[in-house]
Amino acid sequence: MNQTAVKVRGLTKRYGEVTAVNGLDLEIRRGEVFGILGPNGAGKSTTVEILEGYRHRDAGEVTVLGADPARAGREWRSRIGVVLQTSNDVAELTVRELVRHFAGFYPRPRNPDEVIERVGLAAKANTRVGKLSGGQRRRVDVALGIIGRPELLFLDEPTTGFDPEARRRFWDLIAGLAHDGTTIVLTSHYLDEIEALATRLAVIAKGRVVAEGEPATLGGRASAKARVSWLEDGVRRTVETEEPTRTVLELSRRFSGEVPELTIKRPTLEEIYLELIQEV
Amino acid sequence: MSESTTASAAAPRAATTSLPGTLRVGWSRAVVETKMFFRERDSLIFNFSFPVILLVLFGSIFSGQVEGTGITVSQLYAAALIGAGLMSVSFQNLAISIAVEREEGTLKRLAGTPMPPAAYFLGKVLSVLLVAVLETAILLAVGVLLYDLTLPSTLSDWATFGWVFVLGLTASSLLGIAASSLPRSAKSAAAVITMPFVMLQFISGVYIPFTQLPDWLIHIASVFPLRWMCQGFRSVFLGDVGASLELTGSYELGRVALVLAAWTIGGLLLCLLTFRWKSRREG
């Protein structure tokens, strides 16, 4: 089987005078949870919508699951799952009715009750969608996105408006899907979410990929200087160093043992990200 | 290696053969659409009661007869309101509800699934058909019980009723689907669609006898299907005596069929050319 799920070369999209996507390259392998980060207006949504087959491109090559989304048909659609950003629809149907209805669109759907159970809505299966909380509705969206047993799942800002506990549960759900072999393309504004879920990610700014890699090493994150900080004579002291271990050993000798309020920090994904999008 | 080649070659073929058919998906859309329609109580009450209330209102205000024909004014209204009610459950209902579905993202979500687009339209038309049959039955019952409306007695009248109903409903449904792209947002949809529809009813002889309108309004009304639907229904319920009340002294059933058929084809073309699955905001 082809190991590439998504391949993009020189993708370009213009809206009138504005070039939203400007020669973007991207490659996503099967089985990856691929994060896409970028500020609003960077071309992130346009790119994802072109991959999903919602938008046409002006130039470039795009292959998603072996087909061109602009020309792919129903068979291709049945292998893709899409969870969009907003949804306030179908309030009058119950969760079970809606999930069963969508199952009928696909050739090999998952079992609707199992999917409802999996997104944690078993107790709400007979509740009308309009009566659910925002987070519960979002889980209905995910249920509809995965009911067709997709090989590739697009998740757009999936946890916006979740409380912290609901987000954790949601992450478990996504991790479980990835474990089953579903390739996942995740866009999010929450960097901790990308860090927790993504195996690789790309940062998009001004219509191009400005950095690509694993969350732990993106943009030289792992080799960046560490900040060692401690309390000495009632004053907080901080040094930036490429050898934090040596610094700590020296401190330990100086304090003959425990260093007061010691912390060692590498740059967070957020700091790296902000740096990356400012450089462009 | 040979195993995985066989597997990947077999998988797409299996998928192609087992994609659910348009009719099956269309039927399941119709079931879901109908459930949603009957569960949304506000619009349900509005849709069903509005023409009935108008009939009762007009029947009570204008209780006389049309001179020299033995036809009561309320009979005239009953026939016309069946036409207007039909256009209300199809044109008005679809144009507004699809505009709302477009903005709420229902359409975009459906477009992201392997649902055949034709199944969506099939579902809409089937559920509208059911609602139209129910509403017409209620109007007929009220008309017969309270306002001396007589049901058609001949097979040919029933046949006329049948084709005016089906052609009128189809043309109005397709027009409604096409018109759903006009409102700029879901909020404005009700106003943008209802205003011209109310005007159309006034100039199409639903509330005011067609013969009392100035020529230029008659010309405008004659372009649209409602005038012809009402004319067709009057031919069924008022009989030959009523023909003298028509503009040309005849029900012109041939022209009724022609205009409604033209709108059916034109409406279908409009839908195919203009239907958008995404809201205007999203480009």
Interface residues (C-beta under 8 A of the other chain):
Chain A: M1 Y15 E52 G53 Y54 R74 E75 R77 S78 R79 I80 V82 L84 T86 S87 N88 D89 V90 E92 L93 E97 H101 F102 G104 F105 Y106 P107 R108 R128 L144 G148
Chain B: S4 A7 S8 P12 A14 A15 T16 S18 L19 P20 R24 V25 S28 V32 K35 M36 R39 E40 E101 E104 G105 T106 K108 R109 A111 G112 T113 P114 M115 P116 K278 G283
